[in-house]
Amino acid sequence: MKVRLLGFAFVCLAKLQAQTVEVALAPTQPGDLFGNRKHDLALVVYAPPQQRSELPAKLFQIAGKIAAPTGGPDPKPLIVEAGAAIKRTVAFPVELPKVERKTQFLVRFEGAGPLRLTVYPEDLLQPLRDNAGKEMKLFTLTSAGTLSSFLQREKIHATDLGATVPPEFSERGIILARQESAAPESWPNHLRAGQALVIFHPLEANDLPRVVPAPLGLGVVIHVHISVLEALSTSPRAQEVFAEIIDLVRAHLNPAHQITTP
């Protein structure tokens, strides 16, 4: 009888210890990730000091109110080594499946709360790549800097207009510029019909993200106050927002255009 009670006590103690572990994404770790890739997630783990924890993990895909196993191999258990501090930073490898559209996933740890991840298709910019230079041309000012490099790397066709928009420039399309590296005098003081100038502004502290259109001649200037450009190379959310902005401007210039961003 004593042996049974002692065994039951150890089981209860193990469950209690497992339940005292809390897991969350580190502040520097985004929850928006590309699918069909392996990611090393930076996690913040709160666990009793001097306790080593091994938490089995499972990956679930969310559809409506249903969370179902993905059917693939489970992630490796989350290992939390014993340490002097309650708060610890741990790397957790997880392989996310390929998705056709933005999809929600959960990583559930035994004895700890789940992590919610938003998984995106690998090539969010394919519709933009297909349409650039066809339905509506893209142009950049030299001041666009890293944006121009990103478009080239992603094979999205855009024509560089140089430091300023030539006075005789008459092609329909979208001109991309960055406010922090482009002097206002490099912007055109008149736009023709079918032309839009999209200016990406740095988002100041305590500033609200916003997109502000303003007429300029027969065209329109779109002031974008959203932190997008800095994370374009790595963030699926930034790529999604960038594609949506371009698609919305295209729709504004051509009302017959249908929004294609997934």
Secondary structure, 3 states (H helix, E strand, C coil): CHHHHHHHHHHHHHHHHHHCCEEEECCCCCCEEECCEEEEEEEEEECCCCCCEEECEEEEEEECCEEEECCCCCCCCEEECCCCCCEEEEEEEEEECCCCCCEEEEEEECCCCCEEEEEECCCCCHHHHHHECCCEEEEECHHHCHHHHHHHHCCCCCEECCCCCCCCCCCCEEEEEECCCCCHHHCCCCECCCEEEEEECCCCCCCCCEEEEEEEECEEEEEEECCCHHHCCCCHHHHHHHHHHHHHHHHHHCCCCCCCCC
